[in-house]
């Protein structure tokens, strides 16, 4: 059983809670579950999953290259990036 399981609106057995956790792990095998909110409404349950966030790096196309940062650019490429025309949307 997980530490971050919150049950509202009724009672569930530990076996039922474990079954909902197993269902989430089977349905979303690539995600890491940090918690589940279970709201009991008679014969129905509403499940809200909480996932571990995955850090990501923003990638942009600059001067024809896909880059995350300009750290690896030489001085010429840095100057080219500084001189480019940046467009904005007019609303």
C-alpha positions in Angstrom: 0.0 0.0 0.0 1.2 3.5 -0.8 1.7 6.3 1.8 -0.1 8.9 -0.2 -3.6 7.4 -0.7 -6.6 9.5 0.4 -10.0 7.9 0.5 -13.1 10.1 0.9 -16.8 9.5 0.9 -16.6 5.9 2.2 -14.4 3.1 3.3 -12.2 0.7 1.3 -10.3 -2.3 2.5 -6.5 -2.4 2.1 -7.0 -5.1 -0.6 -9.3 -2.7 -2.6 -6.8 0.1 -2.3 -3.9 -2.2 -3.4 -6.1 -3.2 -6.4 -6.5 0.4 -7.5 -2.8 1.0 -7.2 -2.0 -2.1 -9.2 -4.5 -0.9 -11.9 -2.8 2.4 -12.2 0.7 0.8 -12.4 -0.6 -1.6 -15.2 -2.5 1.2 -17.1 0.4 3.7 -16.9 3.6 1.6 -16.7 5.9 4.5 -17.8 4.8 6.9 -15.0 5.7 6.9 -11.3 2.7 7.2 -9.0 3.2 9.5 -6.0 -0.4 9.3 -4.7 -4.0 8.5 -5.4 -7.2 10.2 -4.3 -10.1 7.8 -4.2 -13.6 9.3 -3.8 -16.3 6.6 -3.0 -19.8 7.4 -4.3 -22.0 4.4 -3.5 -21.0 1.7 -6.0 -18.7 4.0 -7.9 -15.3 5.5 -7.3 -13.5 8.5 -8.8 -9.8 8.1 -9.0 -7.3 11.0 -9.2 -3.7 10.0 -9.8 -0.7 12.1 -8.8 2.4 11.5 -10.8 6.1 12.2 -10.2 7.1 15.1 -12.5 9.6 14.5 -15.2 12.2 17.2 -15.7 12.7 18.3 -19.3 14.9 20.7 -21.1 13.5 23.2 -23.6 14.8 22.7 -27.1 14.8 25.4 -29.6 15.9 25.8 -33.2 18.5 28.5 -33.3 20.5 29.2 -36.5 19.5 25.9 -38.0 20.5 23.8 -35.0 18.3 22.2 -32.3 19.8 23.3 -29.0 18.8 23.5 -25.3 21.3 26.2 -24.4 23.9 28.3 -26.1 26.8 27.0 -23.9 28.3 24.8 -26.6 28.2 27.5 -29.3 31.4 29.1 -30.4 31.8 32.9 -30.6 30.7 33.0 -34.2 27.4 31.1 -33.6 26.8 33.2 -30.4 27.2 36.4 -32.5 24.9 35.0 -35.2 22.2 34.2 -32.5 22.5 37.7 -31.1 22.2 39.3 -34.5 19.1 37.4 -35.6 15.7 39.1 -36.0 13.2 38.0 -33.3 9.6 38.2 -34.4 6.6 38.7 -32.2 2.9 38.1 -32.6 0.7 41.2 -33.0 -2.8 40.9 -31.6 
